[in-house]
Amino acid sequence: MTLILYGIPNCDTVRKARAWLSERGVDHAFHDYKRQGVPPDRLDAWIGTVGWEALLNRQGTTWRKLDEATKAGIVDAASARALMLANASVIRRPVIERDGRVIAIGFDARAQAALDKV
């Protein structure tokens, strides 16, 4: 059973998730978007599983800094995918997979409940 946490190391939510997993002794790998990029095949799988709307973080600083034309151009999976590949910071974090399947996006009580089953 492989658990992979995808995110950015300086993100508070990612830090909390990593600490939570470590405190519970849950073995996991960390995939750093900044250093390793967003794996296109994984992004496609996430979009197929949870939808681009769930992955796109419209609440974050990165989204708010985008110009209005760019924001208005995000209308479907293809346009969202292109933006997420170009700017990983617009992906809601963390994305947590187990054995190649998404088990959580973000880190809240629901994500913790899903991870408790790991």
C-alpha positions as CSV (number, residue, x, y, z in Angstrom):
1,M,0.0,0.0,0.0
2,T,1.6,3.2,-1.2
3,L,0.4,6.6,0.1
4,I,1.5,9.7,-1.8
5,L,0.9,13.2,-0.7
6,Y,1.1,15.8,-3.5
7,G,1.6,19.4,-2.7
8,I,4.0,22.3,-2.0
9,P,6.2,22.1,1.1
10,N,5.6,25.6,2.3
11,C,1.8,25.3,2.2
12,D,0.3,25.3,5.7
13,T,-2.3,22.7,4.9
14,V,0.3,20.4,3.4
15,R,2.5,20.8,6.5
16,K,-0.4,19.9,8.7
17,A,-1.2,16.8,6.7
18,R,2.4,15.6,6.7
19,A,2.7,16.2,10.4
20,W,-0.6,14.4,11.0
21,L,0.5,11.4,9.0
22,S,4.0,11.3,10.7
23,E,2.5,11.5,14.2
24,R,0.4,8.4,13.4
25,G,3.3,6.6,11.9
26,V,1.6,6.4,8.4
27,D,4.3,5.7,5.9
28,H,4.0,8.0,2.9
29,A,5.9,9.7,0.1
30,F,5.8,13.4,-0.6
31,H,5.6,14.7,-4.2
32,D,6.8,18.3,-4.3
33,Y,5.1,20.2,-7.2
34,K,7.7,22.9,-7.1
35,R,10.6,20.5,-7.6
36,Q,9.0,17.6,-9.4
37,G,6.2,19.3,-11.3
38,V,2.7,18.0,-11.6
39,P,2.5,14.6,-13.2
40,P,0.3,15.0,-16.2
41,D,-1.0,11.4,-16.0
42,R,-1.9,11.8,-12.3
43,L,-3.6,15.1,-13.0
44,D,-5.7,13.5,-15.7
45,A,-6.6,10.7,-13.3
46,W,-7.6,13.2,-10.6
47,I,-9.7,15.2,-13.1
48,G,-11.4,11.9,-14.2
49,T,-12.1,10.9,-10.6
50,V,-13.1,14.1,-8.8
51,G,-13.5,16.6,-11.6
52,W,-11.5,19.7,-12.4
53,E,-13.8,21.9,-10.3
54,A,-12.9,20.1,-7.1
55,L,-9.1,20.4,-7.9
56,L,-9.1,24.0,-8.9
57,N,-8.5,26.2,-5.8
58,R,-10.4,29.4,-6.5
59,Q,-9.9,30.6,-2.9
60,G,-6.1,30.8,-2.9
61,T,-3.7,33.6,-3.4
62,T,-2.5,32.3,-6.7
63,W,-6.0,32.3,-8.2
64,R,-6.7,35.8,-6.9
65,K,-3.5,37.0,-8.5
66,L,-4.5,35.8,-12.0
67,D,-5.8,38.4,-14.4
68,E,-9.5,38.3,-15.1
69,A,-9.1,37.1,-18.7
70,T,-7.2,34.0,-17.5
71,K,-9.8,33.3,-14.8
72,A,-12.6,33.7,-17.3
73,G,-10.9,31.3,-19.7
74,I,-11.2,28.4,-17.2
75,V,-14.4,26.9,-18.4
76,D,-13.8,23.2,-18.8
77,A,-11.5,20.3,-17.9
78,A,-9.0,21.1,-20.8
79,S,-8.6,24.8,-19.8
80,A,-8.3,23.9,-16.1
81,R,-5.8,21.2,-16.9
82,A,-3.6,23.6,-18.9
83,L,-3.6,26.1,-16.0
84,M,-2.9,23.5,-13.4
85,L,0.1,22.1,-15.4
86,A,1.4,25.6,-15.9
87,N,0.8,26.8,-12.3
88,A,0.6,24.0,-9.7
89,S,-0.2,26.5,-7.0
90,V,-3.8,26.6,-8.3
91,I,-4.4,22.9,-7.4
92,R,-6.2,22.4,-4.1
93,R,-3.7,20.9,-1.6
94,P,-2.8,18.3,-0.7
95,V,-4.0,15.6,-3.0
96,I,-3.5,12.3,-1.3
97,E,-3.5,9.0,-3.1
98,R,-3.3,5.4,-2.0
99,D,-2.3,2.9,-4.6
100,G,-3.0,5.3,-7.4
101,R,-6.5,6.3,-6.2
102,V,-7.5,9.7,-4.7
103,I,-8.5,9.4,-1.1
104,A,-8.5,13.1,-0.1
105,I,-8.2,16.5,-1.6
106,G,-7.4,19.1,1.0
107,F,-6.9,18.3,4.6
108,D,-10.0,18.6,6.9
109,A,-12.0,16.3,9.1
110,R,-13.3,14.4,6.1
111,A,-9.8,13.8,4.8
112,Q,-8.6,12.7,8.3
113,A,-11.5,10.3,8.5
114,A,-10.5,8.8,5.2
115,L,-6.9,8.6,6.2
116,D,-7.8,6.9,9.5
117,K,-8.9,4.0,7.5
118,V,-5.4,3.7,5.9
